[in-house]
Amino acid sequence: MPTDAEVLTLHRYYIWANKFRTHFDQILGSAETLDPNPRVWFFDEAGLFLSYWYAALYVVIEGWLELGLQDEEIDALLASPNVDHLRRYRNGVCHFQSKYFDERFVELMASPGSAEWVRSLNYELGRFFLQRPHS
């Protein structure tokens, strides 16, 4: 059973990831037009915040699994093959890749429903941290 201090530490990682999400959403909300091709996003701020949000969210998954936390909704989302795609995406973001459109980036974007899955996971993690009783 994880300690409150360990869960609080994981919550910090969630806050960091979620801050990248809020910046990404602000850019999306202020854009007059968006290119439907996500590959274009790698050239601007949208891609920056999306990529670091995704990378930071995977760190939260790592902590979740390491601490052995359990939640029905989150655990169901973590059964998705997108977890491994997100891990590889994080590796692409945080470790230099010599190929601009490395498969680590492309495979997550090509996975059907991956954007909705990431948002659902982000939302459910936020719910978990807000509803968790603290001692």
PyMOL commands that set and color helices and strands:
alter all, ss='L'
color gray80, all
select helices_A, chain A and resi 4-30+38-43+45-67+72-77+82-94+103-110+114-131
alter helices_A, ss='H'
color red, helices_A
deselect
rebuild
show_as cartoon
